[in-house]
Structures are given as C-alpha cells and as structure tokens.
Amino acid sequence: MSERVILTTSSRGLKEDSLPYRLYQKAKKFGIWNPMDIDFSQDVEDWKKMNDEQREGILRLISMFQAGEEAVTLDLLPLMMAIAKEGRLEEEMFLTTFLFEEAKHTEFFRLVLNAIGERGDLAHFHSDSYKKVFYEILPTSMERITTDQSPEAIAEASTVYNMFVEGVLAETGYYSFYNSLEDIGYMPGLLKGIGYLKKDESRHIGYGTFLLQRLICEHPHIYDVVMKKMEELTPLAVQINTEGNDGREVSAFGKPIDSLEFSMKQLQVRMEVLARARGKKIEEIYKMSESEAGVL
C-alpha cells in the first residue's frame, strides 16, 4: 500500500472552483429537504376523487420510481469506493450527498404510498424491460467496478446510472407526473416532492456529465464506449415508455401520451452534452459551469 497523502493539509488544499466541489456546496444548501415535512392530506382526498384508470396510471409511475430509487440507493456505493480509491476528494465529498439524497427519495415515495393507503405488492407494474434495466443492467454495471476500476468500466456504469436511468428514465417520469396532475391541481404533496427530487437529480446528472466528460478528455476512446452503451439502452427506453399505454394516444387524464418523444429528446440532449468533451482541456472540464452540466 502506498503512503497516504493528506490533501487538505498540503499546498493543494481543496479545489474549490471545481464542479464537484461546487455541486457539494449546492447539495448542502438545497438538498436538505425532509420528506417527513411534506403534507399529503390533500393528496389523500385527490386520490379518492380519481377513477380507477387514473389511479392505476399514477400508481404505475410511483411503483417504478419507488423501485428505481431503492435500486440506485443500493447500487451507488461501488462508484463512491472507486472514486475514493483514486483519491478524488472533491468528487467523493459530493458523492456522500448523492447517496444521502437517493435514500431520501426512496423514503419519499414510500411515504406517498403509505398516505394513499397502497401497501400491497406493486411488483406487477415492473415489466420485463423495466426489470432488464433495474434488476440486471444497473446492478451488474455498478457491481463490476468493485473489482474493475478501469476507465471503461466506470464510464459504462456512469452511462447507465447517470445518463440513462437518471437523465432519461427519471426525467421522463417527472414529466409524466406533471403532465397528469399539475393542470388539474391534484396531489400537491407528491408534486412538491417531485420538484425537490428533480433538483437533486439534476446535481446527480451534472456530476455524471462531469465524470464522463473527464473520462473522455483523459481517454478519448471512452466517447465511443459511452455512445455504444447509450445505443444499446435506447430500445429499452422505447419499450418502457410504450408499456402500459395499450396503444392509446390520450391518457386517463385527457392528456396526449407523448412521453416517448420526451425520452428521445432527453437521449439526444445527453449525447450532445457528452460530445462537447472531445477536444476540451481537462481544466475546462473541472471549471464547467453548473448550467453547462444541466444543474437546476
């Protein structure tokens, strides 16, 4: 084992102008909301007013988020360990807030389910394509980096976790919640929590953008690794979005079902952001602004 170097008592100190450190500061300021403080009393009344088709649609969304947030909470640790082993202190500092927030998101959706009286098994809402992502691809790609900390392994893990699960699937889910409930003013507690989640996840996606751009800058061939993985995942985004619609073009809330178009737009946005890393200097990656990384 090599001799440990303590960065914060050296002339290096902390890289306070780096994006990971700035994300850490934003997380301390904006990520301290408490799911227990959200009032779900109106949500309970709104749930009673919905018809069966509307309740099923929202319950499907919640069940997918509930399982997804639990999965990402369990699967994040290998990335934290890999970054820690590399001695990237500012990145690890941010990742401590990342894990804390994923745990809160898991708690939040369970509180929603408890409030509306849904305590049964919701696994029937998890389709084969959903299970392919959250039961297989995500845990496998994250677990791989416990023994393989190569740039390729870390890039694939971050692509699955940050770019696809958070940057495409979760973003599409937020859109679907708002598209169903916001105009009619239903379930304000749920939507309030979704607003907090969206801001938290924007920091997570921002970190993934930084991490992948850093890897692409350091190892240019990683760009092709990332693009290949995104291409492999795209059909699953299509399948997950079309399942449960039964060929309908209008939702139970009377809104056009356009989540697939939204997903495809998110995929394109993620790919365009990562393409910008090619030709950049590493100093530019570290000094990337929050807005460039998509942080709210």
VEXDREN-2710 file (C-alpha; in Angstrom, 1 decimal):
% VEXDREN-2710
k/r/px/py/pz
1/MET/0.0/0.0/0.0
2/SER/1.4/3.4/-1.0
3/GLU/1.8/6.1/1.7
4/ARG/-1.3/8.2/2.2
5/VAL/-1.2/11.9/1.2
6/ILE/-3.5/14.2/3.1
7/LEU/-4.6/16.7/0.6
8/THR/-6.3/19.3/2.8
9/THR/-3.1/19.9/4.9
10/SER/-1.0/20.1/1.7
11/SER/-0.4/23.1/-0.5
12/ARG/-3.1/21.7/-2.8
13/GLY/-5.9/22.2/-0.3
14/LEU/-9.4/21.8/-1.8
15/LYS/-10.2/22.5/-5.5
16/GLU/-12.9/25.0/-4.5
17/ASP/-13.5/26.1/-8.1
18/SER/-14.0/22.6/-9.4
19/LEU/-17.5/21.5/-10.5
20/PRO/-17.7/18.5/-8.0
21/TYR/-16.9/20.9/-5.1
22/ARG/-19.5/23.4/-6.3
23/LEU/-22.1/20.6/-6.6
24/TYR/-21.2/19.6/-3.0
25/GLN/-21.9/23.2/-1.9
26/LYS/-25.3/23.3/-3.7
27/ALA/-26.2/19.9/-2.2
28/LYS/-25.6/21.3/1.3
29/LYS/-27.7/24.3/0.6
30/PHE/-30.6/22.8/-1.5
31/GLY/-30.6/19.1/-0.6
32/ILE/-31.7/19.3/3.0
33/TRP/-35.4/19.0/2.5
34/ASN/-37.2/16.4/4.6
35/PRO/-39.8/14.0/3.1
36/MET/-41.4/13.8/6.5
37/ASP/-42.3/17.5/6.4
38/ILE/-44.4/17.2/3.3
39/ASP/-48.2/17.4/3.8
40/PHE/-50.0/14.6/1.9
41/SER/-53.5/15.3/3.3
42/GLN/-54.8/16.8/0.0
43/ASP/-53.2/14.0/-1.9
44/VAL/-55.3/11.6/0.1
45/GLU/-58.5/13.4/-0.9
46/ASP/-57.4/13.7/-4.5
47/TRP/-56.7/10.0/-4.7
48/LYS/-60.3/9.3/-3.6
49/LYS/-61.6/11.5/-6.4
50/MET/-59.7/9.8/-9.2
51/ASN/-61.2/7.0/-11.2
52/ASP/-59.7/3.5/-11.4
53/GLU/-57.8/4.2/-14.6
54/GLN/-56.3/7.4/-13.3
55/ARG/-55.2/5.7/-10.0
56/GLU/-53.6/2.8/-11.9
57/GLY/-51.6/5.2/-14.1
58/ILE/-50.2/7.2/-11.2
59/LEU/-49.6/4.0/-9.1
60/ARG/-47.7/2.5/-12.0
61/LEU/-45.4/5.6/-12.1
62/ILE/-45.0/5.7/-8.3
63/SER/-44.1/1.9/-8.2
64/MET/-41.5/2.4/-10.9
65/PHE/-39.9/5.3/-9.1
66/GLN/-40.1/3.5/-5.7
67/ALA/-38.2/0.5/-7.0
68/GLY/-35.9/2.7/-9.1
69/GLU/-34.9/4.9/-6.1
70/GLU/-34.3/1.8/-3.9
71/ALA/-32.1/0.3/-6.7
72/VAL/-30.0/3.4/-7.2
73/THR/-29.5/3.8/-3.4
74/LEU/-28.2/0.2/-3.2
75/ASP/-26.1/0.4/-6.3
76/LEU/-24.2/3.7/-5.8
77/LEU/-21.6/2.5/-3.3
78/PRO/-19.2/0.9/-5.8
79/LEU/-18.8/4.2/-7.6
80/MET/-18.1/6.0/-4.4
81/MET/-15.5/3.4/-3.5
82/ALA/-13.8/3.6/-6.9
83/ILE/-13.6/7.4/-6.8
84/ALA/-12.3/7.3/-3.2
85/LYS/-9.6/4.8/-4.2
86/GLU/-8.4/7.3/-6.9
87/GLY/-8.1/10.0/-4.2
88/ARG/-10.5/12.4/-5.9
89/LEU/-11.6/14.0/-2.7
90/GLU/-13.9/16.7/-4.0
91/GLU/-15.8/14.1/-6.1
92/GLU/-16.2/11.8/-3.1
93/MET/-17.4/14.7/-0.9
94/PHE/-20.2/15.3/-3.4
95/LEU/-21.0/11.6/-3.7
96/THR/-21.7/11.5/0.1
97/THR/-24.6/13.9/-0.5
98/PHE/-25.6/11.9/-3.6
99/LEU/-26.2/8.7/-1.6
100/PHE/-28.0/10.7/1.2
101/GLU/-30.4/12.1/-1.4
102/GLU/-31.1/8.8/-3.1
103/ALA/-32.1/7.4/0.3
104/LYS/-34.4/10.3/0.9
105/HIS/-36.1/9.7/-2.5
106/THR/-36.7/6.1/-1.5
107/GLU/-38.3/7.3/1.7
108/PHE/-40.4/9.9/-0.1
109/PHE/-42.2/7.5/-2.5
110/ARG/-42.9/5.1/0.3
111/LEU/-44.5/7.9/2.4
112/VAL/-46.7/8.7/-0.6
113/LEU/-47.8/5.1/-0.9
114/ASN/-48.5/4.9/2.8
115/ALA/-50.5/8.1/2.8
116/ILE/-52.8/7.0/0.0
117/GLY/-53.2/3.5/1.6
118/GLU/-51.4/1.5/-1.0
119/ARG/-49.5/-1.1/1.0
120/GLY/-49.8/-4.1/-1.3
121/ASP/-47.2/-5.7/-3.7
122/LEU/-46.7/-3.4/-6.7
123/ALA/-44.1/-5.6/-8.5
124/HIS/-46.7/-6.4/-11.2
125/PHE/-46.1/-2.9/-12.6
126/HIS/-42.4/-3.8/-13.2
127/SER/-42.4/-5.1/-16.8
128/ASP/-39.7/-7.3/-18.3
129/SER/-37.9/-4.3/-19.9
130/TYR/-38.1/-2.4/-16.6
131/LYS/-36.6/-5.4/-14.8
132/LYS/-33.9/-5.7/-17.5
133/VAL/-32.7/-2.2/-16.6
134/PHE/-33.2/-2.1/-12.8
135/TYR/-32.8/-5.7/-11.9
136/GLU/-30.0/-6.6/-14.3
137/ILE/-28.1/-3.9/-16.2
138/LEU/-27.9/-1.3/-13.4
139/PRO/-26.7/-3.6/-10.6
140/THR/-24.3/-5.5/-12.9
141/SER/-22.6/-2.4/-14.3
142/MET/-22.2/-0.9/-10.9
143/GLU/-21.0/-4.1/-9.2
144/ARG/-18.4/-4.5/-11.9
145/ILE/-16.5/-1.6/-10.7
146/THR/-15.9/-3.2/-7.3
147/THR/-13.2/-5.2/-9.0
148/ASP/-12.6/-3.3/-12.2
149/GLN/-11.9/0.4/-11.9
150/SER/-10.8/0.8/-15.5
151/PRO/-12.0/4.0/-17.3
152/GLU/-14.2/1.7/-19.5
153/ALA/-15.9/0.1/-16.5
154/ILE/-16.5/3.4/-14.7
155/ALA/-17.7/5.1/-17.9
156/GLU/-20.2/2.3/-18.6
157/ALA/-21.5/2.4/-15.0
158/SER/-22.0/6.2/-15.1
159/THR/-23.6/6.0/-18.5
160/VAL/-26.2/3.5/-17.2
161/TYR/-26.7/5.3/-13.9
162/ASN/-26.4/9.0/-14.6
163/MET/-27.1/9.4/-18.2
164/PHE/-29.8/6.7/-18.8
165/VAL/-31.6/5.9/-15.5
166/GLU/-31.5/9.5/-14.1
167/GLY/-31.0/11.5/-17.3
168/VAL/-33.6/9.8/-19.5
169/LEU/-35.9/7.5/-17.5
170/ALA/-36.3/9.6/-14.3
171/GLU/-36.6/12.8/-16.3
172/THR/-39.4/11.3/-18.4
173/GLY/-41.1/10.1/-15.2
174/TYR/-41.1/13.6/-13.7
175/TYR/-42.6/14.9/-17.0
176/SER/-45.4/12.3/-16.8
177/PHE/-46.3/13.2/-13.2
178/TYR/-46.5/16.9/-14.1
179/ASN/-48.4/16.2/-17.3
180/SER/-51.0/14.2/-15.5
181/LEU/-51.5/16.2/-12.3
182/GLU/-50.3/19.7/-12.5
183/ASP/-53.0/21.4/-14.6
184/ILE/-55.9/19.8/-12.5
185/GLY/-54.2/20.7/-9.2
186/TYR/-54.2/17.1/-7.9
187/MET/-51.7/15.6/-5.4
188/PRO/-49.7/18.8/-4.4
189/GLY/-47.6/16.9/-1.9
190/LEU/-46.5/14.4/-4.4
191/LEU/-45.7/17.2/-6.9
192/LYS/-43.8/19.2/-4.2
193/GLY/-41.6/16.2/-3.5
194/ILE/-41.1/15.6/-7.3
195/GLY/-39.9/19.2/-7.5
196/TYR/-37.2/18.5/-4.8
197/LEU/-36.2/15.3/-6.5
198/LYS/-35.8/16.9/-9.8
199/LYS/-33.4/19.5/-8.4
200/ASP/-31.5/16.8/-6.5
201/GLU/-31.2/14.6/-9.6
202/SER/-30.0/17.5/-11.7
203/ARG/-27.0/17.6/-9.5
204/HIS/-26.5/13.9/-9.9
205/ILE/-26.8/14.1/-13.7
206/GLY/-24.4/17.1/-13.6
207/TYR/-21.9/15.0/-11.8
208/GLY/-22.3/12.2/-14.3
209/THR/-21.8/14.7/-17.1
210/PHE/-18.6/15.9/-15.4
211/LEU/-17.3/12.4/-14.8
212/LEU/-17.9/11.2/-18.3
213/GLN/-16.5/14.4/-19.9
214/ARG/-13.4/14.0/-17.6
215/LEU/-13.0/10.3/-18.7
216/ILE/-13.5/11.3/-22.4
217/CYS/-10.9/14.1/-22.0
218/GLU/-8.4/11.8/-20.4
219/HIS/-9.1/8.8/-22.6
220/PRO/-10.7/9.9/-26.0
221/HIS/-11.8/6.4/-26.9
222/ILE/-14.2/6.4/-24.0
223/TYR/-16.6/8.6/-26.1
224/ASP/-17.2/5.6/-28.3
225/VAL/-17.7/3.3/-25.3
226/VAL/-20.4/5.7/-23.9
227/MET/-22.2/6.1/-27.3
228/LYS/-22.3/2.4/-27.8
229/LYS/-23.8/1.8/-24.4
230/MET/-26.4/4.5/-25.0
231/GLU/-27.3/2.9/-28.3
232/GLU/-27.8/-0.4/-26.5
233/LEU/-30.0/1.2/-23.9
234/THR/-32.2/3.2/-26.3
235/PRO/-34.6/0.3/-27.3
236/LEU/-35.3/-0.2/-23.6
237/ALA/-36.3/3.4/-23.2
238/VAL/-38.8/2.9/-26.1
239/GLN/-40.2/-0.3/-24.5
240/ILE/-40.6/1.2/-21.0
241/ASN/-42.4/4.2/-22.4
242/THR/-44.8/2.3/-24.5
243/GLU/-45.7/-0.4/-22.0
244/GLY/-49.0/0.2/-20.1
245/ASN/-50.4/2.5/-22.8
246/ASP/-52.3/-0.2/-24.6
247/GLY/-51.9/1.7/-27.9
248/ARG/-53.7/4.8/-26.5
249/GLU/-52.8/8.2/-27.6
250/VAL/-54.6/10.0/-24.7
251/SER/-54.0/9.4/-21.0
252/ALA/-56.7/8.8/-18.4
253/PHE/-56.2/12.5/-17.5
254/GLY/-57.1/13.6/-21.1
255/LYS/-53.5/14.5/-22.0
256/PRO/-51.6/13.4/-25.1
257/ILE/-49.3/10.5/-24.4
258/ASP/-46.0/11.9/-25.6
259/SER/-43.5/10.6/-23.0
260/LEU/-41.7/8.6/-25.7
261/GLU/-41.0/11.8/-27.7
262/PHE/-39.7/13.4/-24.4
263/SER/-37.4/10.4/-23.7
264/MET/-35.9/10.5/-27.2
265/LYS/-35.3/14.2/-26.8
266/GLN/-33.5/13.5/-23.4
267/LEU/-31.4/10.9/-25.1
268/GLN/-30.3/13.3/-27.8
269/VAL/-29.5/16.0/-25.2
270/ARG/-27.3/13.7/-23.2
271/MET/-25.4/12.6/-26.2
272/GLU/-24.8/16.2/-27.4
273/VAL/-23.6/17.2/-24.0
274/LEU/-21.0/14.4/-23.9
275/ALA/-19.9/15.1/-27.4
276/ARG/-18.7/18.5/-26.2
277/ALA/-16.0/16.9/-24.2
278/ARG/-14.0/16.0/-27.3
279/GLY/-11.1/18.4/-27.8
280/LYS/-11.6/20.1/-24.4
281/LYS/-8.7/20.6/-22.0
282/ILE/-9.1/18.9/-18.5
283/GLU/-9.0/22.4/-16.9
284/GLU/-12.2/23.3/-18.9
285/ILE/-13.9/20.2/-17.6
286/TYR/-13.2/21.0/-14.0
287/LYS/-14.4/24.6/-14.4
288/MET/-17.6/23.7/-16.3
289/SER/-20.5/25.8/-15.1
290/GLU/-23.5/24.3/-13.3
291/SER/-25.7/25.4/-16.2
292/GLU/-23.5/23.6/-18.7
293/ALA/-23.8/20.4/-16.7
294/GLY/-27.6/20.8/-16.6
295/VAL/-27.9/21.6/-12.9
296/LEU/-31.0/23.4/-11.7
END
